[in-house]
């Protein structure tokens, strides 16, 4: 009897623990871990439900996009922990300023979205925005600091401005941007002239979707060479867009737009799969193996399941992880380090190399080099161009090469354009270089010919 009772009790404890863990996972999947507000996915569900109810009852609802003014200055002046505490307090004040039937969620770093269901008059949405602004203006006591902030708020109405969460949020965000341009600390309704921005946004989405579906994207590869002998040691994958109805486009012309409309993640995944597949094809063709470098945007790095997606692509293409190198910007690397660098450690466990791109312009990453995974530093091209003419750039180059040597990191010089650059880098024992002096970006077939030659002539004379 006693054993049976004990067994029964232990079983109930196991069920209890399982149930608690399930609830915890469900909560984390639908809430922002910093502010504990609904995340983007949960808020979109609530907006969708509110739209259905508004249609049934022939009512209208409002969506507010709240963008904190000059939040970046607070992070830069007082540090990210202070900024995080401030964001948590802002979220609490916004909840306090609203009706119990309203919802507020965190949309981005310093951006929030508010759902106002059952709005009888558009003036009611304006009053809610004014109330939020009033609540946010009071000083915030964070540690020993008294901080003051303002915000810019955009308002969209359903059904006038949109009939789905994405359209309503996009319209409200455009109106918030207009509020910023008009002086900040204010609210603006979505206006017809701003609709052109939303239409442009949707047009870009359609173009990027078509480009992926119809194979309009392609990759060119630029060699990164050993500066001692000119042998290619890796290849950077560079994206090109050959549109059927327009001239070819280079990344600076379209990647910012892809980032803005959210298509940078599927495009980045396509690039990663294509580059890994091509590297494996070269190896299977018996060519000298080289690693392939792929640029990763901050949005990709922060997206859910990014590291596991990298693992899946490596398994799918059969590429050995040691032949893949991911290039991150300094800012993306520092953000990951401040948040615990979980993604970086997973990538390191996969044996994928990590390089920091355009190093030397901000140098904010240097404090993290000892503690978090990184394999190479790519020296910004502006420093290489100034190497022989600017004493300041020369000193920075010398310092970066010394740092690389101290930490056991490879230094890669970008934008090597002439022999003078090459000789200066060789004299400083810089390990690797990349630029038009060696080779411009080439299509896969042409790059394969370069591998076949195995740089028989060595470093260009």
N, C-alpha and C positions, 0 to 999 in steps of 0.2 A: 504493500500500500504506500509506504513512505517513498520507495523508489519510483513508483508510478507517479506520485504527486510531484516529486522532484523533477522527473523527466518532463512532465507536463508543464511545469513552471519554466524550465530551461527553454522548452520549445516556444512558449509564449514570449519569453525575452528575445529569442532569435527573430520571431515574427515582428515584434515591436521595433527591434533595431533595423530590420529590413525596411519596415514601413517608414521609419524616420529618415533613413538614408534616401529612400525614393522621394519623399516629400522635399528633402533638402536639394536633391538633384533637380527636381521640377522647379523649385524656387530659383535656383541659380540659372536655369535655362531661360527664365522669363524676367529676371530682374538684374539691374545694374549693380555690380558688387560694391561700388563706391558709395552711391547715394541710396541704394536699396529701392529706387524707383523702378517702375516698369521699364524694360529695355525696348528697343525698337520693334522687335517681333511682337511682344505682348501689346504694345500700344497700337500697332497696326491692326491687330485682332480686334481691339476695342473700338477703333475707328470704323472698321468694317461692320461690326455689330450695330454701332450707332447709326451708320448710314442706312442699314436695312430697316431699323426702327423708324428713322426719320421719313423714309419713303412710305412706310406703312401708315404713319400718322400725319403725313403731309406737313412735316416740320422741316426746319433747317438747323444745321449745326455749324460750329466754327472750329477751325484749327489754328492755333497760335504757335508761331515759331519764335522762341526766345533765345537771342544770341547775346551773351554777356560781352559788354564793351571792354576792349583793351585787357582781356584776361591774360594774354601772353605776357604783358608787362609784370603782372603779379608773380607769375612763375619765374620770370627772369630775375626779379628783384628779391623775392623772398623764398624761392625754392618750391619744388613740386609738392612736398608734404603740406606746406601752407596752402597751396593752390587746391589740393585735394580736399582739405578740411573746409575751405571756402565753398567749393562746389557742393559738398554735402549740406552745408548750412543753407546755401541758395535753394537747393531742392526742398528742404524742409520749409522754408519761407513760402515758396511757391504753393506747396500743398496747403499751408495755412491760409493763403489768400483766396483759395477757390472754394466752390461749393462741394459738398460731399459727392454729388453726382458727376463732378468733373474728374478728369484724369490728367496727370502730368508724368512724362517719361523723359529719360535722358537720351538725346539723339546722337550726340557726339561729345567731343572734349568739353566744350563750354556752351553747348547748345541743348535746349530742352524743347519738347513739343507738348502742347496742352490741347486736350480735347474738351470742347464745351458742347455737350449734347443739348438738344431742345432749346435753341436760341430763338426767342420770339422775334426780336428786332436786331438789326445789325449793330445798333447802338449798345446793346447788351454786351456784345463781344468787345466793343471799345472800352466799356466800363471795366470789364474784367482785365483787359490789358493795362488800363490805368491803375487798377488796384494792385496788380503784380508789380508794376514799376514802383509804386509807393512803398510796398513791403520790402522790395530789394534795396531801396535807397538808405535804409537805416544802417548805421555802422555795424560791422561784424567784428567781434572780439575773437581773434585767432591767436592763442598763446599770449604774447605780450603786445600784439599788434592790434590796432584799430583800423580796419580796412573799409573802404567805401567803394561801391561799384554801381554802375548803371547798366541798362540793357536796351537793345533794339528789338522790337517785336513786330512781326509780320502776321497779318490775319487773312485767312481765306475762308470762304463760306461755301457750304454744300447745300443745294446743288449748283449754285451759280458759277463757282470757280473750279469745280471738279466733282467726280462721282466715285472716286476711289482714294484710298489713303495716300498712294504715291503722288497723285495729281494735287491733292489738297496740301500735302506737306511741301511739295515743290513750289506751289504758288505762294504759300506762307513764307517760305525761305526767300523767295524773290522779293517779297514785300519787306522782309526784315533787312535784306541788303539795301533796299531803297531807303529804309529808315536810317541805316548807318550813313548813307551818302548825304542824307538831309540833316545830319548833325548829331545822331545817336540820342539815347535816352528818350525815346519816343516810340510810337507805334504807327504803322501804316497798313491800310487795307491793300489787298492785291488789286492792281489797276490794269486796265486793258492793255496799256502799252507794255506792261511787264509780261503779259501773256506771250509776247514774242520770244522772250527768253525761255519760257517753258516749252514752247513749240520747237525752238532750236534744240533744246535739251532732248526732246523726244525724237527729233530728226536724227540727232547724233546716235542715240540708242539704236534706231533702226539701221543706220549705216554700219555701225559696229557689228550688229547682229548679222547683217548680210555679209560683211567681210569675213566673219568666222565661218558662216555656213557655205560660202562660195569660194573659200580658199584664196581670198584676196591678199592675205598677209603672207609674207615670206621672211626668211632670215638670211642675212649676210654675216660673214664671219671675218673678224680682223685678228691676225695673229698677235700674240704676246710672245716676245722672243727673249732668249737668254742673251744678255748684252755682251757676254764673253765671246760667243761664237755665232750668234744670229740664228740659232736653232729654235723653231717654234716650240714652245712648251705648253701653250694653251691658246684657246680661241675665244674671243668675246662674241656672243651672239647679239646681233643688232637688228632690230625690227624694221621692216619696210612694208609699206601699204601700196599695192598696185590696184588702184580703183579702175573699174571698167569705164566709168564716165568722167574721169578727171585725171590730171597728171599724178605720178607717184608722189606719195607724201612721206616725209621724214618724221621720226618720233616727236621732235619738238612741236610739230604742227598739229599733232592729234592726241598725244598722250595726256596732256593737261585736260583736254575735253573728255577723254575716256575716264580719267580720275574723277572729274566732276559728276559725270552721269553714272558712275558705278560700274563701268565696263572694264576697268583696269584689271579686275580680278580674273574674269574669264579669259581676257587677252593674255594676261601673265601666265595663266595655266597652259594656254596653247603654246606660248613661247617655250616654257620649260619642257613640255612634252616633245616639241619639235626639236629642240636643241639636244636633249638627251638621246632621242632616236637617231639624230644625225651623227652624234659622236660614236654611238654604238655601231652604226653602219660603217664608219671609217675603220673602226677596229676590226670588224668582221671582214672588211675588204683587204685586210693585211697591211694597212697603212700604219706608220708609227703612231702610237696612242698619244693623244693630247687631251688635256682636260678642257671642258667647255665652261665658260663663264656666262652667267645669266643675271641680269639686273633684276632686283626685286624691289617693288615700291613699298612704302610704309603701309599702304592699305592692304596689300597682299600679306605682309608680315603679321599684321594685326587680325587678319581674317581667321575665322574659326577653322581649325583643322588644317592650317597651312602645312605644318611639318609632316603630318600624316599624308597629305597630298603629295609632297615631295617623295616620300617613301613609296607611295603607290606608283608614281610615274617611273621611278627607278626600277621597280619590280616589273612594270609593264614593258619597259624598253630593254631591260636586261643590262643596263649600264652599271658598271661598278661605281659605287658612290665616290670613290677617290678620284674619279674623272669628272666630278661636278663641283663647280665653285659658284656660290651665290654672292653677288655683289650688292651691298647695302650702303645707303647713304649714312653719313655720320649721325644725322638727326634720328634716323630710324634705329640705328644701333644703340644710341644713348637712351631713347625711349624704352627699348626692350630691356636694357640693363636696369633702368630705374624701376621697371615693373617686375623684376626678378629674373629676366632673361630665360624664361622657361623654353621658348621656341628655339633660342640659340643653343641651349644645352641638348635639346632633342636632336637638332640638326648635327651637332657634334657627335652625339651617340650614333647617328646614322653614318658617321665618317664623311659627311659633306663638308667641304672647305668653305670658309667665310672670309670675304675680303671687304674692306671698307673703301668706298669709292670717294673720290674728290677730297682726300685728306689733305689738310694743310690750310684750308680756308677758315675753318672754325676751331679745330683742335679741341672741341669739347669732349671728344671720345677718349683722350689720352688717360684720364683718371681711371677708366674702366678696363684698360688693356690687360692688366695683371689678373683681374678677377673673372673676366668673361671671355668666352671662346672667340677667337679671331685668328686667322692664319696669314693674312696679307694686308698691306696698306697700299692703296692706289693713289699716288701723289697727283694732286690736281694739276691739270695741264697748264694753268696760268703760271704756276711756279716753274715748270720746265721752260716755258717760253721766256720767263724773266731770269733764268739761271745765269746767262752770260752777260746780262745787261743791268740787273738790279741787285745790289749788294744785299738788300733785305731778303729778296727771294732766295738768293744763294745761301744765306744763313739758315733759312727755314728748311731748305732742301738738305743741307748738311745735318741739321738737327733731326729731321725725319729719318734719314738713313741711319743715324746713330741710334735713334729709338728702336728702329726695326732690328738692328743688330743686337741691341741689349735685350729685347724681348723675344728674339728668335723668329722674327716675322720677315717675310719677303716684302721688299719694297718694289712696286711696279710704277714706272714713270709713264704718265700718259702724254699724248700729243708730242711725241718725239718727231720733229719735222725736218731736221737737217743734221749734217755731220757734226756741226759744232755742239749741238745738244748731246749727241751720242758720246763724243769724246769727253765732255764735261761729266756725264753720268758714269762713264767707264772709269774715269780718274777717281771718282768718289765711291767706286765699287758698288754701284747700284745694281741689283740683281737682274731685273727684267724691265723691258720697255715695250711700248706700243705706240704706233703712230704712222702717219703717211710716209715717213722716211723708209719704213720697212715694207709696208703694204697697206693699200686702202682696203676697206671691207669688200669681200668677194662672195660670190654665190658658192654654194657647197661644192659644185664640180670644180670650180677654179681653185678653191682652197685645197681640195684633194690633190690637185696637181702640185701645189706647193709642198704638201706633205710627202709626195712621191719624190720630189727633188731633195727633200731632207736638208734644205738650205746648203746645197753642195758648194755654193760660192761663199758661205759664211756671211759675216756682217757686210752690208753694202759698203762699197768703197766710195 
